[in-house]
Structures are given as C-alpha cells and as structure tokens.
Amino acid sequence: MARSIIQKIALTTLLFSFACGAVFAQENPAPNESSEVVPFSSDEQANASGANYTIFSNLDSDPQNRYNPDEFSALAVAGRLASGQDERWEAVRFVPKVDVQAKVLSAAIGWISGTKLVHLTLYDHDELSNAPRAPLPGGDGSTHNIPKAGECCQVATVTLAGEGVVLQAGVPYWLAATSDDTQAPTFNGLWHVSNSGNSAYLQPPFPWNPQSGTWLAAQIRGSRLQTDAGPTKKTNPDAGSSEPNSPAATVSIFSNLNRTSGDDPYIAGIGAIIEGDSDTEVRQALPFTPKANVHATVLAAAIARVSGTKRINLGLYSDAGGVPGVPLPGGEGSTVDFPDSGECCGLATVRLPAGGVALEAGVQVWLVASPDNTNAPDFSGIWQDSSSAVDAYLEPEIFGFWTSFSGLWMAAEVRGTRD
C-alpha cells in the first residue's frame, strides 16, 4: 500500500505539469565565460563579493545538513552526451520580497560522471505557463567546482560578472541549472532537493513513513536596492483565513503560503492523499521548527475534500527521530469548514483551547492532518501543495519547452503568541 500512496502523490505532480502548460524555450545565449569560478561555500563567496543579502534560500542553516543528499530524491541535470541519461535542465522558482541586485547563484548540484561543468542562469517568468521564459542578460555563469553527488553539504556557486542583475520585488524569476553542450556535453549530475519539502505519511498498521519533496535546493545572494517609493504597503499575512487574524494569533510561527507574488497561496487540487476508514486510512504530516519560544494557538492547512463527509483533524505532534511522535497535550482539534478540491483559497483552521501549546525554539514539531474515523469515516481529501515551492524541467532532445511541477511542500500556517 505504501507504493500506492507514492504513486498517488506522483500523479498529482504530473497533473500539475499539464495544468500549468508549457512555453517554447528561447535560444540560450552563450554563457558568460568571464564569470568567476568560485569555492563551494556560497556564504563565503557572497560575503567576499559584497552580496550580503539573502534574496532566496531554501537551504538549512545547519552547515552539516543544508539539503537532502539522497540521490534517489534528487533530479537529473545532464548534457546531450551524458552516460545513460537524456539531456535535462532543471529550474527552481523564487520571488524577491524587495528590489534587489542578484550577484551570487548557488545550487545543490552534484556530479556523477562526465566533464565537471554546469551553468547557473537566471530566467524571467512566463505567467501563462508558470515556467521559465528567457535568460536574463548578465544573469548566467558557469563553474567546474561541483561536489560529488550524494555528498553534503557543499554547493555549486557562480558569481555574476559586473554588478549583477536587478530583480523586482514581487515578480517571479527562475534559477536554472543547464548543461554546456560545447565544453561539457558528457556532464551527468543531480540537483539535490531541500529539506524544507520533507513530510511523512501514516497508513495503519504500518509506522510513519518519511517522505522527501522535490523542491530543488538553492540560494541566491545579492544586495537590496534603495528606492524612494516610500513605505511598502503591507499585505495581509492571513488572507484567505479568518481564524489566524484573531488577537490571540499575532505571531506567524510557521507559514509556507505564497503571499509574496500575485499567485494563489497554494496549488488548488494538487496534493497528498488523506483517507478515512480504518481499512484505508492515510494521515499526512508536515514538520516545522519554531525560531523562538512561542505558544501555538491556531493551526491552518490547505486541506480540500474530494468526497465524503467534510471533517478533518489537525494536531501538533512531537518529533520521534524524524517522524511524528505523540500528540502534544491540548494540541488537537477538528473542523468542517474547508473547501472542496480545486477551490481556492480557504484553509482548514483549528483554534486550540486554553491559550494554545507551548513550543520551544529550535525543536522540531509536526502538524498532522488525520481523518475522523468516528464522525467522518468516508472522508477522502488532499493536503494541497504550497505555490511557494515550484520547479520546472526542460529536455531539449525530447520537448522544446519548459514544464513546471510542484515541489510537493504541503501548504500550512501555524500562528500564536511569542513567550
């Protein structure tokens, strides 16, 4: 049965690819050969170049665990003559929060075989296909300095020539890893994924099964640009959910809802399966780590009903070696108020009683979604993916266009009060 769950999740990713559509790739200009080949440490190189502002990063702060080194979870990046692999490029989407100048590009690329050379390139965004459109002038570079696949935690890094590339706040862009079919057509490698996409599922009587998402691990550094536009108008961080707006939920403890760009906060209709009934029950869980000591008072997740009685349980669980442990006292509740699959953008929201649950800074906990097999045993639904984690791929020898797909990071938000 575990295999069937994985197949269901993979199918939702494929459906998202077709739903997003595709755009024909424009001819890629010659790489900027003057770009410096730099050490693996993106942080050191960024500081040396004055790129001290993090524009985008889904790398962990722990230098020994910056990304997931599992080769099975990684995605292929390869040239046209790579051994046993069709040519394939990969890209990860990001949205700057302020106007910036990108200078240092880093990606968790690992080398398998062939010539060690890979391009890192910034692309603009095609709104129709939700995929990369064309390379940005001056936004590309190459490096030979690539660690071996499966090793953690160095990253392939390039520094852009000149002052870098200006990027606008709230506008989606893409960081792509591509092959050099002139100098390194045999390159065969992997782009490792971020730990942020991790999750777990439970199908009784089997234990919790940890899962890896497909959100490609990367970091972009640069500098903020000063503007005279005056104070930026703040967007409501709780749009789409009335519960978190309450006075008792003033602090965002965790959120991966996309509210930076004009996209929906999650991908409606695409997600991981949740099932009721003791014979087919499936639960899903998402880990998060508070940055400060807090009390969680409101739990919200992008749950949608596919069929059956509309009722779902949300709860906070301890961590037990990388999977959910036991429910935290006072950390569970249920709700019947959430959308059907394909509708956006309501959230299944639960308010915790008695001031919420105390969570400790730096200690991982789990948000668990489970069916109510007493009051809603026929429930079938999905935990929908965040639109903050989107990737794309292109296979030049097979299809001449980029195709976007979900990074499989289930969308949720936990709010409360700071201690």
N, C-alpha and C positions, 0 to 999 in steps of 0.2 A: 504493500500500500504506500510505503514511503516513496517509491518510484512514481506512483500516480500523482502524488502531491507536487513533486518536482516538475512533472510533465505539465500539470495544470498551470503552474507559475510560468513555465517557459512559454506556454501557448499565449498567455496574456501579453508577454513581451512581443511575440510575433504579431499579434493583432494590433498592438500599438504602432509597430513599424508600418503596417499597411495603412492604419488610420492617419498617421502623420503624412503619408505620401513621400515624395522624393523630388529632388531637383537635380537637373543635369549639372555635373561639375564643370567649372570653367578650367581652362588650361592653367596648370600650376606654374608660376614663373620660376626661373632659375633661383636656387637657394642663395641666400646672402652669404657667400663664402668668406666674407670678412668677419662674420660673427665669431666671437671668441670661443674656443673650446675650453670648457671650464671644469673645475672639480665637481664631484658628485654632490657636495654639500650645497644645496640651494640657499640655505640661510647665510652661510659664509660668503658666497658669491654675491648675494643680494646686498649684504652689508658693505662689501667692498665696492660695489658699483653705486652705492647711494640709494638702492632700491629697498627702503626700509618699511614700506607699507605693503601689507598683505592684501592684494586685490581679490584673490580667491585661493582657498586651500581646503582640501578635504583630507589632508594628512594628519595623523595623530601627533600630539605634542611630545609623546614619549619617543625619544630617538631610537629606541630598540624595537618599536612597534609602530612605525609610521604608516604602514599599509599592510595589506594581506599578501604575503609572499607565496601563497598556494598557487602553483602553476595551473591546477585544474580550474580555478576560478578566474584566471587571467584571460585576456582577449588577445588574439593574434595581431601582430604588426609585421608585415613581411613584404619583400621585394618580389619582382616578377620571376626571378630565378631561385627563389628560396626552396630549400630542400623539403619536399613533402607538404608544401603549403602554397595555396594560391595567393597572389598579391592582395594585400589587405591593409587599409588605413583605418585608424580609429580617431575619434574626437570626443571631447567632453565639453558640455555647455557650461557657461558661467555668466553671471550678471553683476557688473560692478555696482557697488552701493553709492559711490560718489564718482565724479570725474577724475580720471587717473591717467598716468602715463606708464604703460607696461614696459618693463625693462628685462626682467629675468623670468624665463619659462622653464618649468621643471615638470617632469612626468616620470612615473614609476615604471620605466621601460626596462626590461631585462633581455639579455642576449642569449640566444640558443645556439645559433650557428651562422656561418657566412661572415661577410665583411661587417665589422663593427662601425656602422654609420647610420644615423637616423636624423630626420628633420623634425623640428618642432615649429609649428606655424600657427599664427592667429588668423582666424577666418571671421568674416561678418556672418550675419544670420539671415536666413530666408524664412519669413514669417509663414508663408504658405505651407512649406514642407516641414517646418521646425527642424531644419538641418543646416549644416554649413553651406555657404553660398560661394564665396570667393576669398582668396587670401588677402589680408590687409597689407598694403605697401610698407615695407620695412619690418614686417612682423614675423620674419622667418629666420631660422638659423639651424646649424647642424652640429652634431657632436659625435666623436668616436668614444667618448668616455661613458661607457654603458656597463653597468654591473651584470653579472651572470643571472639569468632567470632563476627565480626561486630563492634568491638571497635577499635579506632585508638588513639595512634599510636605506641604502643609497639611492639617489635619483639621477636620471639623465637630465642635464641642465645646459641651457644656452643663454647667453647674454646678447640681446639685440644690439645692433650697431647704432651709433649716434645716440640720440636722446630717447629712443624707444618709440612706442606707438600710443597715441592718445585714444582713450576709450571713454565713452559717455556713460553716465550714471543711468541705471535702469534699462539699459539696452543689452540684449543677449549677444554674446560672442562665443566663439569656439576655439579651443586649443586642440590642434590635430597633430598626431604623430604619423609621418609618412615616410615612405622609402625613397632612396635615391637610386633610380634605375640606370644611371650612368656610372656612378662611382661604387655603388654597393647594391647591385641587383640581387645578390645572394643573401642579403640580410634576412634573418629569421629570428623574431623575438616575440615578447609578450608585454602587454601593458597590464600591470597588476592593478587590482581593484582596492578601493578604500575600505577600511574597517567600518566606516560610517554606515554602510549598507547592510551590515550584519543583522540577522534576525534568527528566530527559532520557531519551530512548529512542533506541536504535540498531537499525536494520534493514539489515544489509549488503546491497548495497554502498554504501548511502547514508550520509552522515555523521550524527553525533549531532544529534538534533533537540530543542532546549529546549522544555519544556512549563511551563505555569502551572497551579497548582492553583486551587481555588475557595474557599479559606479566607478569609473576609471579614476585612479588616484593621481592627483596633480597639485601644483602650486604655481601661482603667478604673483610676482612681486614687482613693485614699482614705487611710484610716488603719487601723492594726492596733488591735484591741481587747485590752485586758489581761484575762486570766482567772486564776482561782485554781485551775484544774483540775490544776495540776502539770505536769510534763513530758509532752509528747505522745509517745505510743508511736510509734516509727518503724516504717514498713512496709518490708518487704524490697524494695529497689530492683531486685532481679534475679528477682522471682517469675516463674516460667514458663520460666526458662532456667538450667540448672545451670552451664554454662561460665563466664559472667561472674562467678560467685561465687568464683572461684579467687583465691588470694592475689596473683597477678600481674595482676589486673584490678580494682584497688581504686578507680580513679577513673572516673567517668562523663564521657567526653569529649563524647558526644552521645547524647541519647535523646529521642524524642517518644512513647514508650509512655505510655499513660494509666494512672497508678497513684495518682492523687490521689483519685478517686471510686471507687465500687464497680463501675464498668464494666469490661469486658474491656479489656486494653491495646491491642487493635486490633480492627478490624471483620472478623470471620471471614467469608470468602467474597467479599469486595468488594475489588477492587484492580486493578492494571495488569498487562497480559499479559506473560508471559515464555514464549518458544517456542524449542525446539531445532530441529535440522535446518538445514543450510546454505541451503536454499531459502526457509525461512520464519522464520529466526532473528530473535528480538527480545530485546534486552537493556534493562534499566532501570537508572537511576542516580539517586541522591539526594545533594544537596550538603550539606555541613556545614562549620562553621568553628570550630576549637578556640579556646577562650578563653585557654589557656595552653600553654606548650611541654610536650608530652606524648609518650609512646610508646604507640601503639595496639597492643594485644595480642589483643583479642577483637572480632570482628565478628559482629553478630547482626541478622537481618532477618526480618520476618514473611512469609516465603515459604511458599506452600502448593502442593501438587501437585494438578493437575486430572486429568492422565492421564500415562501413560508411565513411564519409569524414574525413580525418585526419586533425583536427584542435581543439585546446583546449585553454581555457583562464586560466591564472594564475594571482592571485591578492592577495594583503595584505589587511586584514580587521582588524578593531578594535575589541576589546572584549566587549561583552554585557552580563555580568553575566554568563560567562562560555560557551557561543556560539558566533559565528561570529556576529559582529555588522554591520558597514557600511564600504565600501571600503575606504582605505586611499588615499588621493589625489596623483595622479601620480604613484600609486602602482599597476597598472594592465597592462597586455599585453597578446598577443596571439602568438602561434607558431604552425607550421605544421610539424616541424622536431622532430619526436619521433618514437620509434619502434612499431612494431606490438606485440600483446600479445604473450608471450613465447620467445621473443628475448631479449637478454641481451648484453650490459648494458648501452644503451644510456638513456638520460634524456630529458624530455620536458623542455626546458630552455627559459626563457624570460628575456631580458635586459630592465631595467626600464630607462626612459628618464630623462634628466636634473639632473644628479647626484644622482638619487635614492630618497628613502623615509627615513626621519629621524625616528629612533626608539629609545625609551627610555629604559635604563637599568631597569630590574625588572618589566616591563609592558608587559603583555601577548598580543600577536597579533596572527592572524590566516593566514595561507597560504591556499587559497581557489582555487580549481580546478572546473571550470564550463564549460559547453558546449557553443558553439556559435550557438544559435538557428536561426541566420540570415544566416550565411555563411556555417554552417555545422549542420543542424537540425537532420541529420540522424546518427550523431556520437554515437557510443557505445564503451565504453572502461573501463579500470580499473586503479585504482591507486594502484600500486603494493607494497607489504609489505617489510619492511626492514628485511634483514637477520641478523641484529644485535639483533633482538628480536625473539628468538626461544625457545619453551618449548617442553617437552615430558611427556608422561604418561605411566604407566605400571599397568595393572590389573592382578595380579598373578593368580587369580582364573579363569580368562577367557582366557587371552592370556599370553604366557610366554615370551613376548618381549616388549621392549620399542618402542613407536611410537611417532615421532616428529610432531609438528604442529606449525603454525605461531602464533606469539604473536599479530598479527593484528595492527602493528605500521606502518602506511603508510610512505614510504621512500621518503625523500626530503632533499634539501640543500638550504640554503639562505646565500649568500655571499655579501660582501660590503666593506665599509671602516670604520675605527674607527674615531670617532669625536676627 
